[in-house]
């Protein structure tokens, strides 16, 4: 046997060994996927950092502690991708799907496909209009909006503009996200009476497709141009949109105005302590994730799910688990640290360190 022949045989043996290891790994991965009893469909990583930095680890921790196999995937803003992920979950034997829909139409289709295969679904954070989810787990989203509206009122009183017929703009979330509709319902319930009685003047009011922060900045810059910079407050639906407003104000060298937010992101809190954002809505995501995981685990194990309310999806009352949000301002932002929601180092760094207590 020549050296060349020996070398060829050795390469062949090594390749077969590698293929064997890869095959074993693939079989193990396939088996693990097939045994995923709970499947989580996240929407994206662009509209809010929460999905990957908080929801994913919190949900995973809860499922692991309960001994329930799980799979968590992210559609990255594509409804088509999310449908494919859902179909894969169903094929792989999921007993329950936790869905954060990208829009109600695609969400309802996913829930219908799951139901046809005997798979239970839970609407997580966002309600699917016209869907068929067994349960809905979220915060009281109308209450979220009311907190934002009240925060704008408080901000205008604090800076002395409340009695000067201030122009208030509204920068709403995505028109395809039912939560954004509920947030608007909440803050409009506070602001509309003030528009009606002439205390405030209603300014530009626009939705931001897919919660896109860059589009939000463009939209707000157009609002400023339309109003000749005459906007005294902005009800922004979350911290990303609020930061788009703040970035535009800074670029035009305009002074801070009351701006609302949501999600209690580190960026949002930095804007609050530096005087550029009035407040943000704190929704302890670990509590929401724990409640959703508990409901999913109960469904997997055939146990009863405890609810504390119901929310209409347009055709029926969906049994719901609703949590209570909190308004965070410069006076109580430290609660986010003591609760372990954010680390002090996430906020109190760089130029923002000087503003921390």
Secondary structure, 3 states (H helix, E strand, C coil): CCHHHHHHHHHHHHHHHHHHHHHHHHHHHHHHHHCCCEEEEECCCCCCCHHHHHHHHHHHHHHHHHCCCEEEEECCCCHHHHHHHHHHHHHCCCCEEEECCCCHHHHHHHHHHHHHCCCEEEEECCCCCCCCCCEEEEECHHHHHHHHHHHHHHHHHHCCCHHHCCEEEEEECCCCCHHHHHHHHHHHHHHHHHHHCCCCEEEEEEECHHHCHHHHHHHHHHHHHHHCCCCCEEEECCHHHHHHHHHHHHHCCCCCCEECCECCCHHHHHHHHCCCCCCEEECCHHHHHHHHHHHHHHHHHCCCCCCCEEEECCCCEEEEEEECCEEECCCCCCHHHHCCCCCHHHHCCHHHHHHCC
